Amino acid sequence: MSRTTSAAAFATAAVAAVAGCTSTAEYMQKLEPQAVETAVNRGKFEMNCPAATGSILSKDMLQPAVQGIRFSGPERAEYTVGVSGCGQRATYLVICPLDQSGCWSAGSRNVIR
């Protein structure tokens, strides 16, 4: 009887925890504008083009780089953003941790002419 009660309590807690959490897809959707802004700002500077615009080419979820017993890094959303303007195009890789500490442009600029 005690085992059944604890199993039911665990199942209820698990369902409540999952229901209260925001899904990974929702986080990725929420961080997308910040990722585009990060890439566009870098593109405007590198291309010397204040009129540059950006769009998401692809996105993926990355697992934490560090996973341990007591510590685990945040999951990260990875976006490939295309930036174009002033007759130039470039792609940028943007990483956004799900802990919402900000996005940064990783990797180098790939110029497509």
Secondary structure, DSSP 8 states (H G I E B T S, - for coil): -HHHHHHHHHHHHHHHHHHHS--HHHHHHHHHHHHHHHHHHHHHHHHT-TT-EEEEEEEEEE--S-B-SS-B---EEEEEEEEEETTEEEEEEEEEETT-S--EEEEEEEEE-
